[in-house]
């Protein structure tokens, strides 16, 4: 294998490495938001804290989580590269097809995670008291 081929292979590996991380970030943000929201609710209700402050905290955390997921979704959409080549199928098995498939998968996971975070935040809007 020549030096040029090795550099090309390393470059492709780095791109796919970041794509694999991008796939995991959105569901991880959703899980972290879920855990923190419900733990904060349990603590505030057990200690008799302010429900209004809880709502504000969950609201702020929700906005941060949705912004992060939207940003990662946008990056995944760009990696999918659908608008540039108008290819709906990536079945050739080339490195470009794999790269676009990982972008597609990450984009779909970002949509699911965005909806999940929104649904986790709904009880914070509807909570009247801890009883």
C-alpha positions as CSV (number, residue, x, y, z in Angstrom):
1,X,0.0,0.0,0.0
2,X,1.4,3.3,-1.0
3,X,1.8,6.3,1.3
4,X,-1.0,8.2,-0.6
5,X,-3.4,5.3,-0.1
6,X,-2.6,5.1,3.6
7,X,-3.2,8.8,4.1
8,X,-6.5,8.5,2.2
9,X,-7.5,5.5,4.3
10,X,-6.7,7.4,7.5
11,X,-8.7,10.4,6.3
12,X,-11.7,8.1,5.6
13,X,-11.4,6.4,9.0
14,X,-11.4,9.8,10.8
15,X,-14.5,10.9,8.9
16,X,-16.3,7.6,9.8
17,X,-15.1,7.8,13.4
18,X,-16.8,11.2,13.8
19,X,-19.9,9.9,12.0
20,X,-20.2,7.0,14.5
21,X,-20.0,9.4,17.4
22,X,-22.6,11.7,15.9
23,X,-25.0,8.7,15.8
24,X,-24.7,8.2,19.5
25,X,-24.8,11.8,20.7
26,X,-28.5,12.6,20.1
27,X,-29.8,9.6,21.9
28,X,-27.3,10.2,24.7
29,X,-28.6,13.8,25.0
30,X,-32.1,12.5,25.2
31,X,-31.2,10.0,27.9
32,X,-29.3,12.6,29.9
33,X,-32.2,15.1,29.6
34,X,-34.6,12.3,30.8
35,X,-32.4,11.4,33.7
36,X,-31.8,14.9,34.9
37,X,-35.4,16.0,34.5
38,X,-36.8,13.1,36.5
39,X,-34.1,13.2,39.1
40,X,-34.6,16.9,39.6
41,X,-38.3,16.4,40.0
42,X,-37.9,13.6,42.5
43,X,-35.4,15.7,44.6
44,X,-37.5,18.9,44.5
45,X,-40.7,17.0,45.4
46,X,-39.0,15.1,48.2
47,X,-37.5,18.2,49.7
48,X,-40.6,20.4,49.2
49,X,-38.9,22.8,46.8
50,X,-40.4,25.3,44.4
51,X,-42.2,23.8,41.5
52,X,-41.8,27.0,39.6
53,X,-38.0,26.8,39.8
54,X,-38.3,23.2,38.7
55,X,-40.2,24.2,35.7
56,X,-37.7,26.9,34.8
57,X,-34.8,24.5,35.2
58,X,-36.4,21.8,33.1
59,X,-37.4,24.4,30.5
60,X,-33.8,25.7,30.3
61,X,-32.4,22.1,30.1
62,X,-34.9,21.3,27.4
63,X,-34.0,24.3,25.3
64,X,-30.3,23.4,25.6
65,X,-30.9,19.7,24.7
66,X,-33.2,20.6,21.7
67,X,-30.6,23.1,20.4
68,X,-27.8,20.5,20.7
69,X,-29.9,17.9,18.9
70,X,-31.0,20.3,16.2
71,X,-27.3,21.3,15.6
72,X,-26.3,17.6,15.4
73,X,-29.2,16.9,13.1
74,X,-28.2,19.7,10.8
75,X,-24.7,18.3,10.6
76,X,-26.0,14.9,9.9
77,X,-28.3,16.2,7.2
78,X,-25.3,17.8,5.5
79,X,-23.3,14.6,5.8
80,X,-26.2,12.7,4.2
81,X,-25.7,15.0,1.2
82,X,-29.1,14.2,-0.2
83,X,-29.7,17.6,-1.9
84,X,-26.4,17.6,-3.7
85,X,-26.5,14.3,-5.5
86,X,-30.2,13.4,-5.2
87,X,-29.3,9.7,-4.5
88,X,-31.9,8.0,-2.3
89,X,-30.0,4.7,-2.2
90,X,-26.5,4.1,-1.1
91,X,-26.1,0.5,-1.9
92,X,-22.8,0.5,-3.8
93,X,-20.7,-0.2,-0.7
94,X,-18.2,2.5,-1.4
95,X,-16.7,4.7,1.3
96,X,-18.9,7.6,0.1
97,X,-22.1,5.5,0.4
98,X,-21.1,4.4,3.9
99,X,-20.4,8.0,4.9
100,X,-23.8,9.1,3.6
101,X,-25.6,6.2,5.2
102,X,-24.2,7.1,8.6
103,X,-25.3,10.7,8.0
104,X,-28.8,9.4,7.2
105,X,-28.9,7.2,10.3
106,X,-27.7,10.0,12.5
107,X,-30.3,12.4,11.0
108,X,-33.1,10.0,11.7
109,X,-31.9,9.4,15.3
110,X,-31.8,13.2,15.8
111,X,-35.4,13.5,14.8
112,X,-36.4,10.7,17.2
113,X,-34.3,12.2,20.0
114,X,-35.8,15.7,19.4
115,X,-39.3,14.3,19.7
116,X,-38.3,12.3,22.8
117,X,-36.9,15.3,24.6
118,X,-40.1,17.3,23.8
119,X,-42.2,14.5,25.3
120,X,-40.0,14.3,28.4
121,X,-40.5,18.0,29.0
122,X,-44.3,17.9,28.7
123,X,-44.9,16.9,32.3
124,X,-42.9,20.0,33.5
125,X,-45.4,22.2,31.7
126,X,-48.4,20.4,33.1
127,X,-47.2,19.8,36.7
128,X,-49.3,21.7,39.3
129,X,-47.7,20.4,42.5
130,X,-45.8,17.4,43.7
131,X,-49.0,15.7,45.2
